[in-house]
Amino acid sequence: MKALPLFFAASLVANAALVTVTLRQAASGRTDGGHPGPSSSIATTSQTSATTPKGNGMLPPELVAALNSQNVEALRDLLRDAGLSDDMVRALVQMQIWKKYETRFKALQPQPDPNKPWWKNDRDQQNGYFGSMTKAQREESRRLQREVRDETERLLGPDATQQRWQDPRLSFLPAEKVKALQQVQQDYQELISEVNQDSQGFRLASDAEKIRFLQEEQKRDIEALMTPEERQAYELRMSNTAQQLRNKMTQFDASEQEYLAIFPLQKAFDEKYNQASDGYSPQPERDQNYWKERREAEQRLQEQIKSVIGEQRYADSIRLQDNDYRQLEAATQRLQLPADTPTRLYSLRDTAAAAVQQIADNPNLATDQKKAALTALAASTRDQVRASLGNEGADAYFNNNGMRWIKELEKGNTITFNKDSSNWSTKALPKEPKKAVAK
């Protein structure tokens, strides 16, 4: 259970006034189903506080006794008999369950040192989820959280709100398998967190091996929960490839059939070249042959994707993934500019690339003249952006690295935009051959 108990308790206490008013309404025998207006609620509460002596029977004595005791079963039954909603019953019963464990949870928390200098932190305090709790305290905290969860479910059944927040991508699984899956993931997350905590900020190769082993075991346990068909559906929705591919599919505006066609292509590439890092193991050294092979494989992958979605949609997706274009979209919305502003300004890169090629290939221009022409092209491009975005908008755009390639033109360098990505490359103009010195 990842929710901290103190936070959980605070959220329940915040509803105490509402619960009290509701209980009083139920105890007073309201049957019309209506709700008093704000003024009547306040008046009732104020009058009760001012004129009603303690224990006058405003609430049934047995309900007061259950509220003041640790008999949560009796409290649950009384609240249900009073006609409270299931959500309200759950909130108040959970509060009572928490009260039973509050002292034990607090005992596990490190006690503040009243003599600690207020102007600095402890040098040896680790920044972790469990703070400076010992390993035994962390284990006991997790045990208590599981105990609270189990008692809550025993008394109240499964929490319907958790089902409402369930990841819709897991809707293909039966509810009991979703619950088992979440339990497996939580258990291994706790074990991995324990390895991280024990490392104390200095990770060893053995830490990486422990995490790798736990990740492999988690994968096996998850696969064991499912049928082959369910495992395939899970891979399509929740794998590392799926997580990365989903953003591209948004840019492609892909259909389900297109996703199903692209997924195995991307997965084959990822398994060979995009192995997920655990953040601990050193990455293997790669030679130039590896990177050459990877670039060629990626080019083949992009051609395959292009064949699935078409040339135009592929080109559109490259633009939509470019930070330059996304910033232009944001600027257009913020500054309420014409809708064609992002596309029109983004096309300046194609205009600039063509002009750069003409300048670089012009045999009638010396190197200094070419550099001057590239600088002038940069200034012209900036002026066009400024004319569309205004001075303040253009300044913000350029300061946020919009069209960063313009800076290379200003240095007198050439630029080339990659065909299958939003990346670009730059290089200096070739130097003119030295003239022979007359003897």
C-alpha positions in Angstrom: 0.0 0.0 0.0 1.7 3.1 -1.2 -0.6 5.7 0.3 0.9 7.0 3.6 -1.4 6.3 6.6 -1.1 9.8 8.0 -2.2 11.3 4.7 -5.0 8.8 4.6 -6.2 9.7 8.1 -6.0 13.4 7.4 -8.4 13.0 4.4 -10.8 11.2 6.6 -10.7 13.7 9.4 -11.4 16.5 6.9 -14.9 14.9 6.4 -15.7 14.7 10.1 -18.1 17.7 10.2 -20.0 16.4 7.2 -20.3 13.0 8.8 -21.5 14.4 12.0 -24.3 16.5 10.4 -25.3 13.4 8.3 -25.5 11.2 11.4 -27.6 13.8 13.2 -30.0 13.9 10.2 -30.2 10.1 10.2 -30.7 10.1 14.0 -33.5 12.7 13.8 -35.5 10.5 11.5 -35.4 12.6 8.3 -37.1 10.6 5.6 -37.7 13.1 2.8 -34.2 12.6 1.3 -33.7 16.3 1.2 -30.7 18.3 2.4 -31.0 21.4 4.5 -29.6 24.6 3.1 -26.3 26.0 4.3 -28.0 28.3 6.8 -30.0 25.6 8.4 -27.0 23.2 8.7 -25.0 25.9 10.4 -27.8 26.9 12.7 -28.4 23.3 13.7 -24.7 22.7 14.4 -24.4 26.0 16.4 -27.5 25.4 18.4 -26.4 21.9 19.2 -23.0 23.1 20.3 -24.4 25.9 22.4 -27.5 24.3 24.0 -27.3 20.6 24.0 -25.6 19.0 27.0 -23.2 16.2 26.5 -24.9 12.8 26.2 -28.4 14.2 25.7 -29.2 11.5 23.1 -28.9 13.6 19.9 -27.2 10.5 18.5 -28.3 7.1 19.7 -26.2 6.0 22.7 -25.2 2.7 21.0 -23.9 4.8 18.0 -21.9 7.1 20.2 -20.5 4.1 22.0 -19.4 2.5 18.7 -17.8 5.8 17.6 -15.9 6.0 20.8 -14.8 2.4 20.8 -12.7 0.2 18.6 -15.6 -2.1 17.7 -15.6 -1.3 14.0 -18.0 -4.1 13.1 -20.7 -2.7 15.4 -20.0 0.8 14.0 -20.3 -0.5 10.4 -23.7 -2.1 11.2 -25.1 0.9 13.0 -24.1 3.3 10.2 -25.7 1.0 7.6 -28.9 0.7 9.7 -28.9 4.6 10.0 -29.2 4.7 6.2 -25.9 6.3 5.4 -24.4 5.8 1.9 -21.8 3.1 1.3 -19.2 5.8 0.7 -19.9 7.5 4.0 -19.9 4.2 5.9 -16.6 3.4 4.4 -15.1 6.8 5.2 -16.1 6.6 8.9 -15.2 2.9 9.4 -11.8 3.5 7.8 -11.2 6.4 10.2 -11.9 4.0 13.1 -9.7 1.3 11.7 -6.9 3.9 11.3 -7.3 4.9 15.0 -6.6 1.4 16.0 -3.2 1.5 14.3 -2.3 5.1 14.8 -0.1 4.6 17.8 1.8 1.8 16.2 2.4 3.7 13.0 3.6 6.8 14.9 6.0 4.7 17.0 7.8 3.7 13.7 8.4 7.3 12.7 11.8 8.8 13.7 11.2 11.2 16.6 12.4 14.8 16.0 15.5 15.9 17.9 14.5 19.1 19.8 18.2 20.1 19.9 18.7 19.8 16.2 19.9 23.0 14.5 17.0 24.4 12.6 19.3 25.8 9.9 20.7 22.6 8.5 19.9 18.9 7.8 21.5 15.8 9.2 24.5 14.9 7.1 23.8 11.2 7.2 20.0 11.4 6.5 19.1 9.6 3.4 16.6 10.9 0.9 14.3 7.9 0.5 10.7 7.1 0.5 10.9 5.8 4.1 13.1 8.6 5.3 15.5 7.5 8.1 13.5 4.5 9.3 15.5 1.3 9.8 15.0 -1.7 7.7 13.0 -3.4 10.5 10.8 -0.4 10.8 10.1 -0.2 7.1 9.2 -3.9 7.1 6.8 -3.4 10.1 5.3 -0.3 8.4 4.5 -2.4 5.3 3.1 -5.2 7.4 0.8 -2.8 9.3 -0.4 -1.3 6.0 -1.2 -4.7 4.7 -3.1 -5.5 7.9 -5.1 -2.2 7.6 -5.9 -3.0 4.0 -7.0 -6.6 4.8 -9.2 -5.6 7.7 -10.8 -2.8 5.6 -11.6 -5.2 2.8 -12.9 -7.9 5.3 -15.3 -5.4 6.9 -16.3 -3.4 3.8 -15.5 -5.5 0.8 -13.6 -4.2 -2.3 -13.4 -0.5 -2.7 -15.5 0.4 -5.7 -13.6 3.7 -6.1 -10.5 1.8 -6.9 -12.2 -0.1 -9.7 -13.4 3.3 -11.1 -9.8 4.4 -11.3 -8.6 1.2 -12.8 -6.4 1.6 -15.9 -8.7 1.1 -18.8 -6.0 -0.6 -20.7 -6.4 -3.5 -18.3 -10.1 -3.9 -19.0 -9.5 -7.1 -21.0 -8.6 -8.9 -17.8 -11.1 -10.2 -15.2 -11.3 -8.1 -12.0 -9.7 -10.8 -9.9 -6.7 -10.9 -12.2 -6.3 -7.1 -12.2 -6.2 -7.3 -8.4 -3.7 -10.1 -8.5 -1.6 -8.2 -11.0 -1.6 -5.0 -8.9 -0.6 -7.0 -5.9 2.4 -8.6 -7.7 3.5 -5.2 -9.0 3.2 -3.6 -5.5 5.1 -6.5 -3.8 8.0 -6.2 -6.2 8.0 -2.4 -6.1 8.5 -2.7 -2.3 11.3 -5.2 -2.7 13.1 -3.0 -5.3 12.6 0.1 -3.1 14.2 -1.9 -0.3 17.3 -2.5 -2.4 17.4 1.2 -3.3 17.1 2.1 0.4 19.8 -0.3 1.5 22.2 1.1 -1.1 22.3 4.4 0.8 23.2 6.4 -2.3 26.2 4.2 -3.2 25.1 1.5 -5.6 27.1 -1.6 -6.2 27.1 -4.1 -9.0 25.3 -6.5 -6.6 22.5 -4.0 -6.2 22.0 -3.9 -10.0 22.0 -7.7 -10.0 19.3 -7.9 -7.3 17.1 -5.5 -9.1 17.6 -7.3 -12.4 16.6 -10.6 -10.7 13.6 -9.0 -9.1 12.5 -7.6 -12.4 12.8 -11.0 -14.1 10.9 -12.6 -11.3 8.2 -10.0 -11.5 7.9 -10.6 -15.2 7.5 -14.4 -14.7 4.9 -13.9 -11.9 2.9 -11.6 -14.1 3.0 -14.0 -17.1 2.0 -16.9 -14.8 -1.3 -15.0 -14.0 -2.4 -14.9 -17.6 -3.4 -17.1 -20.5 -1.3 -16.9 -23.7 -3.9 -14.6 -25.2 -4.0 -12.4 -22.1 -0.2 -12.2 -22.1 -0.3 -11.0 -25.8 -2.9 -8.4 -25.0 -0.9 -7.2 -22.0 2.3 -6.9 -24.1 0.4 -4.8 -26.6 -0.8 -2.4 -23.9 1.7 -2.3 -21.1 5.2 -3.3 -22.4 8.1 -0.9 -22.7 7.5 -0.9 -26.5 3.9 0.0 -26.0 4.7 2.8 -23.6 7.1 4.4 -26.1 5.0 3.7 -29.2 1.8 5.2 -27.8 3.2 8.7 -28.2 4.1 8.1 -31.8 0.6 6.6 -32.4 -0.9 9.9 -31.1 1.2 11.9 -33.6 0.3 9.5 -36.4 -3.4 9.5 -35.3 -3.1 5.8 -35.9 -6.0 3.3 -36.1 -5.9 0.1 -34.0 -5.0 -1.9 -37.1 -2.1 0.4 -37.9 -0.9 0.1 -34.3 -1.1 -3.7 -34.5 0.9 -3.6 -37.8 3.6 -1.2 -36.4 4.0 -2.8 -32.9 5.9 -6.0 -34.0 8.2 -3.9 -36.1 9.0 -1.5 -33.3 9.3 -4.4 -30.8 11.8 -6.2 -32.9 13.9 -3.1 -33.1 13.6 -2.4 -29.4 14.6 -5.9 -28.4 17.9 -5.5 -30.3 18.7 -1.9 -29.8 16.6 -0.3 -27.1 16.9 -2.6 -24.2 15.5 -0.8 -21.1 18.1 0.2 -18.6 17.6 -0.5 -14.9 19.5 2.6 -14.1 22.2 0.6 -12.3 24.0 -1.7 -14.7 26.8 -0.1 -16.7 25.9 0.3 -20.4 28.0 -1.9 -22.7 30.5 0.0 -24.8 29.4 0.3 -28.5 31.8 0.5 -31.4 31.2 2.4 -34.7 30.0 -0.8 -36.4 27.2 -1.1 -33.8 26.0 2.5 -34.3 26.2 2.2 -38.1 24.1 -1.0 -37.9 21.6 0.7 -35.6 21.2 3.7 -37.8 20.6 1.5 -40.8 18.0 -0.6 -38.9 16.3 2.5 -37.7 16.0 3.8 -41.3 14.5 0.5 -42.3 12.0 0.7 -39.4 11.0 4.3 -40.4 10.5 3.2 -44.0 8.3 0.3 -42.8 6.2 2.7 -40.6 5.9 5.1 -43.5 4.6 2.3 -45.7 1.9 1.6 -43.1 0.6 5.1 -42.5 1.6 6.9 -45.8 4.0 9.6 -46.8 2.0 12.6 -45.8 0.9 11.4 -42.4 4.5 10.4 -41.7 5.7 13.8 -42.6 3.0 15.4 -40.4 4.0 13.2 -37.5 7.6 14.4 -37.7 6.5 18.0 -37.5 4.2 17.3 -34.6 7.0 15.8 -32.6 9.3 18.7 -33.2 9.8 21.0 -30.2 10.0 24.0 -32.6 6.5 23.3 -33.9 5.0 22.5 -30.5 6.3 25.8 -29.2 4.7 27.6 -32.2 1.4 25.9 -31.4 1.6 27.0 -27.8 2.5 30.6 -28.8 -0.3 30.7 -31.3 -2.8 29.7 -28.6 -1.4 32.0 -26.0 -1.1 35.0 -28.2 -4.4 34.2 -30.1 -2.7 34.3 -33.5 -4.1 33.0 -36.8 -4.5 29.2 -36.9 -2.0 28.8 -39.8 0.9 30.5 -37.8 2.6 27.3 -36.7 2.6 25.6 -40.1 3.6 28.8 -41.9 6.5 29.6 -39.6 7.7 26.0 -39.4 8.0 25.9 -43.2 10.7 28.5 -42.9 13.1 25.7 -42.2 12.5 24.3 -45.7 12.9 27.7 -47.2 16.1 28.2 -45.2 17.5 24.8 -46.1 17.0 25.4 -49.8 18.6 28.8 -49.6 21.6 27.4 -47.6 22.2 24.8 -50.3 22.2 27.5 -53.0 24.6 29.7 -51.1 27.0 26.8 -50.3 27.0 25.6 -53.9 27.4 29.0 -55.5 30.9 29.0 -57.2 30.8 32.8 -57.7 30.9 33.5 -54.0 34.0 33.5 -51.8 33.8 31.9 -48.4 33.5 35.2 -46.6 30.6 36.2 -49.0 28.9 32.9 -48.3 29.1 33.5 -44.5 27.7 36.9 -45.0 24.8 35.5 -47.0 24.1 32.9 -44.3 24.1 35.6 -41.7 21.7 37.7 -43.7 19.5 34.6 -44.2 19.4 34.1 -40.4 18.4 37.8 -39.8 15.7 37.5 -42.5 14.3 34.4 -40.8 14.3 36.0 -37.4 12.5 39.0 -38.8 9.7 36.8 -40.3 9.2 35.1 -36.9 9.1 38.4 -35.1 6.6 39.8 -37.6 4.2 36.9 -36.8 4.8 36.5 -33.1 5.5 40.1 -32.1 8.6 41.2 -30.2 7.6 39.7 -26.9 6.5 36.4 -28.3 9.5 36.1 -30.6 11.9 36.9 -27.7 10.3 34.2 -25.6 10.3 31.7 -28.6 14.0 32.2 -29.3 15.0 32.2 -25.6 13.3 28.8 -25.3 15.6 27.5 -28.1 13.0 27.9 -30.8 14.7 27.4 -34.2 18.0 26.9 -32.6 19.5 26.2 -36.0 19.4 29.9 -36.8 22.4 30.4 -34.5 24.4 28.2 -36.8 23.6 30.3 -39.8 24.7 33.4 -37.8 28.0 31.7 -37.3 28.4 31.2 -41.0 27.7 27.4 -40.9 25.4 25.3 -43.1 22.5 23.3 -41.8 20.8 20.1 -43.0 17.5 18.8 -41.7 17.0 15.1 -41.3 14.3 13.6 -43.4 13.0 11.1 -40.9 13.2 13.1 -37.7 13.1 16.6 -36.3 16.9 16.6 -35.8 19.3 18.6 -37.9 23.0 18.7 -38.4 25.5 21.5 -39.1 28.9 21.9 -40.6 31.3 24.7 -41.5 31.8 25.9 -45.0 34.8 24.3 -46.7 37.9 26.5 -46.6 39.2 28.1 -49.8 42.4 26.7 -51.1 45.4 28.9 -50.3 46.7 30.9 -53.3 50.1 30.0 -54.5 52.7 32.6 -53.5 54.6 34.1 -56.4 58.3 33.7 -56.2 
